[in-house]
């Protein structure tokens, strides 16, 4: 697998995740209203009225074939070679904190690939997920009994993610210790379960009933922007053991998979500590 194939692979995975996050094409009102009705404190009806829009038909276009010729270099200054050079595979595991008081930290795990394209620059590709449990401990600043998210969800949130980070090393690869900084971005697909099922009554745009749907879970996609500072504690001939600190922000989309308008999940600021093990 050459370097260009590696980048094509991550772009394909990102496209699949975004395509999977497609909405049900209905307008079911606000997410905060859905969470209120899903909580144990709600004793009334858990029915929600939604309007389903007809999907717009895209105009048919003739198929066109494009031929892309590789010259070995692209405009970004990354030189692609016929054979992989300094390619490593491995995994990361870590913990961190979220800015949202409704959740008690985060635990992450990922599979990763690192490809050097210059002597001190590499592309670090990561496919993984993180879990954040609900905060159930009361403090002077937070009361879980009055928190919308804690009362509405059954368990915490789980997010799958795919991202790429460009690493800039300050040390050569042959030294025992290594140091680097990075900038990266990616996509998230967050899942959660409601404490109580919601019944969505669907109507078309002409107020004709079209059916009902029972909802027990939902999903939301988001974009991740981050940076990191890392140190490789051991850079041996065949493996690397290191740690890094990753501050970042996840900006969540405007609509959930079930058609609720997102007025609950504001951007998440986070700080993760990752430990990674790579095999060359």
C-alpha positions in Angstrom: 0.0 0.0 0.0 1.6 3.3 -1.0 1.1 6.7 0.6 -1.6 7.8 -1.9 -3.6 4.6 -1.1 -3.4 5.4 2.6 -5.0 8.8 2.1 -7.7 7.4 -0.2 -8.5 4.9 2.5 -9.1 7.5 5.2 -11.2 9.6 2.8 -13.3 6.6 1.9 -14.0 5.8 5.6 -14.9 9.5 6.3 -17.4 9.4 3.4 -19.0 6.2 4.7 -19.4 7.7 8.2 -21.0 10.9 6.9 -23.2 8.9 4.5 -24.4 6.8 7.4 -25.3 9.9 9.3 -28.1 10.8 6.9 -31.3 12.0 8.5 -34.7 10.3 8.2 -35.8 13.3 6.2 -38.3 14.4 8.8 -38.8 17.4 11.0 -39.5 16.1 14.5 -39.1 19.4 16.5 -36.3 20.2 19.0 -34.0 17.6 20.6 -34.6 19.3 24.0 -38.3 18.6 23.7 -37.6 14.9 22.8 -35.3 14.6 25.8 -37.9 16.1 28.2 -40.4 13.5 27.0 -37.9 10.7 27.3 -37.1 11.4 31.0 -38.6 9.6 33.9 -39.9 12.9 35.2 -42.3 13.2 32.2 -45.7 11.7 33.1 -47.6 12.8 30.1 -47.7 11.5 26.5 -44.4 10.6 24.8 -45.9 11.2 21.4 -44.2 13.6 19.0 -45.6 14.9 15.7 -43.2 15.0 12.8 -43.5 16.2 9.2 -41.8 14.0 6.6 -40.5 15.8 3.5 -40.5 14.2 0.1 -36.9 13.6 -1.0 -35.9 15.9 -3.8 -35.1 14.1 -7.0 -31.7 15.0 -8.4 -31.5 15.7 -12.1 -29.9 12.9 -14.0 -26.5 13.6 -15.4 -24.4 11.7 -17.9 -21.6 9.7 -16.3 -18.2 11.3 -16.9 -14.9 9.6 -16.6 -11.9 11.5 -15.2 -8.4 10.3 -15.6 -6.0 11.4 -12.8 -2.3 11.1 -13.5 0.1 11.0 -10.6 3.4 13.0 -11.0 4.8 11.8 -7.7 4.2 15.2 -6.1 1.1 17.3 -5.3 0.5 20.9 -4.6 0.7 20.3 -0.8 4.4 19.5 -1.0 3.9 15.8 0.1 6.0 13.5 -2.0 4.3 10.2 -2.8 6.6 7.3 -3.4 6.0 3.9 -5.1 6.9 2.0 -2.0 5.8 2.8 1.5 8.5 4.3 3.7 8.6 4.3 7.5 5.1 2.9 7.7 3.8 1.9 11.2 0.6 0.3 12.5 -0.6 0.2 16.1 -3.2 1.3 18.6 -3.9 4.1 21.1 -5.7 4.2 24.4 -6.4 7.1 26.7 -8.6 9.1 29.0 -9.7 12.7 29.1 -12.1 15.4 30.1 -15.1 17.1 28.4 -16.3 20.6 28.9 -19.9 19.4 29.2 -20.9 18.9 32.9 -23.4 16.2 32.0 -20.6 13.7 31.4 -17.9 12.3 33.6 -14.8 12.3 31.5 -14.1 10.1 28.5 -12.3 6.9 27.6 -10.9 6.4 24.1 -9.4 3.6 22.0 -8.3 3.6 18.4 -6.4 1.7 15.7 -3.9 3.9 13.8 -1.4 4.1 11.0 1.5 6.5 10.6 3.2 7.3 7.3 6.2 9.5 7.0 6.3 11.7 3.9 9.4 13.7 4.9 12.2 13.0 7.3 10.4 14.8 10.2 6.8 14.9 9.0 4.2 12.2 9.0 0.4 11.6 8.5 -1.2 9.9 11.5 -4.5 8.2 10.6 -6.8 7.1 13.4 -10.0 5.0 13.5 -11.6 4.6 16.9 -14.2 5.6 19.4 -14.7 7.1 22.9 -17.2 6.6 25.7 -18.4 9.2 28.2 -20.6 8.1 31.1 -23.2 10.4 32.6 -22.3 12.5 35.6 -24.4 11.4 38.6 -22.6 13.1 41.4 -24.0 16.4 42.7 -21.7 19.4 43.3 -22.0 23.0 44.1 -22.2 23.8 40.4 -24.0 20.8 39.0 -27.3 19.0 39.9 -27.9 15.8 37.9 -31.5 15.7 39.0 -32.2 18.9 37.0 -29.9 18.2 34.1 -31.8 17.5 30.8 -29.2 15.1 29.4 -28.7 13.0 32.6 -32.4 12.6 33.1 -33.2 11.7 29.4 -30.4 9.3 28.5 -29.9 5.6 29.5 -26.2 5.5 30.0 -23.7 7.9 28.5 -22.7 8.6 24.9 -20.5 6.6 22.5 -18.8 8.2 19.5 -17.0 6.6 16.6 -14.5 8.8 14.9 -12.1 8.9 11.9 -9.4 11.5 11.7 -6.0 12.4 10.4 -3.3 14.4 12.1 -0.2 15.9 10.5 2.8 15.4 12.8 5.8 17.7 12.8 8.8 16.1 14.6 11.5 18.2 16.3 13.8 15.2 16.6 15.1 12.7 14.1 13.7 9.2 13.8 16.8 7.4 14.9 17.0 8.9 18.4 15.8 7.0 21.5 13.5 9.8 22.5 11.2 11.6 20.1 9.1 14.8 20.2 6.5 16.2 17.9 3.5 18.5 17.6 0.5 18.0 15.3 -2.6 19.5 13.8 -5.6 17.4 12.8 -9.2 17.1 12.0 -11.9 14.4 11.5 -15.5 13.4 11.9 -17.5 11.9 14.7 -20.7 9.8 14.9 -22.2 10.0 18.4 -24.8 7.5 19.7 -27.1 7.5 22.7 -30.1 5.7 24.1 -33.2 7.3 25.6 -34.5 6.2 29.0 -38.0 5.8 27.6 -39.1 5.2 24.0 -40.7 8.0 22.0 -43.5 7.5 19.5 -43.2 9.7 16.5 -46.4 10.2 14.5 -45.5 11.1 10.9 -47.4 13.4 8.5 -46.6 14.5 5.0 -46.4 18.1 3.9 -50.2 18.1 3.3 -51.1 17.0 6.8 -51.9 13.4 5.8 -50.8 10.7 8.3 -48.2 8.4 6.9 -47.4 6.2 9.9 -45.7 5.9 13.3 -42.2 5.2 14.4 -40.9 4.1 17.8 -37.6 5.7 18.7 -35.3 4.4 21.5 -32.0 5.8 20.3 -30.5 8.5 18.2 -27.3 9.7 16.5 -25.5 12.9 15.7 -22.5 13.7 13.5 -19.8 16.2 14.2 -16.5 17.7 13.1 -13.3 17.5 15.2 -10.5 20.0 15.2 -7.5 19.4 17.4 -3.8 19.7 18.1 -1.4 17.7 20.1 2.0 17.6 21.8 3.6 14.2 22.0 6.7 12.4 23.2 7.9 9.0 22.0 9.5 7.5 25.2 11.0 4.6 23.2 11.9 4.7 19.5 13.3 1.2 18.9 14.1 -0.4 15.6 10.8 -2.2 15.3 8.4 -0.4 17.6 7.6 2.9 19.2 6.0 3.6 22.6 4.7 7.1 23.3 2.3 9.5 24.9 0.6 12.7 23.8 -1.7 15.4 25.0 -4.6 16.4 22.7 -6.7 19.5 23.2 -9.6 19.9 20.7 -13.2 20.8 19.9 -16.0 18.8 18.4 -18.7 20.8 16.6 -22.0 18.9 16.4 -24.3 19.0 13.5 -27.7 20.8 13.4 -29.9 17.8 13.2 -30.0 14.3 14.6 -30.5 11.1 12.6 -34.2 10.9 13.8 -34.9 14.4 12.6 -34.7 16.4 15.9 -33.1 19.9 15.7 -30.0 19.9 17.8 -30.4 22.5 20.6 -28.8 20.4 23.3 -25.3 19.5 22.3 -23.2 22.6 22.0 -19.6 22.2 20.9 -17.5 19.9 23.2 -14.1 21.1 24.3 -11.9 18.2 25.4 -8.5 17.3 26.6 -7.2 13.8 26.1 -4.1 12.0 27.2 -3.2 9.2 24.8 -0.8 6.3 25.1 0.2 4.7 21.8 2.1 1.6 20.7 3.3 1.4 17.1 4.9 -1.5 15.2 7.2 -0.5 12.3 
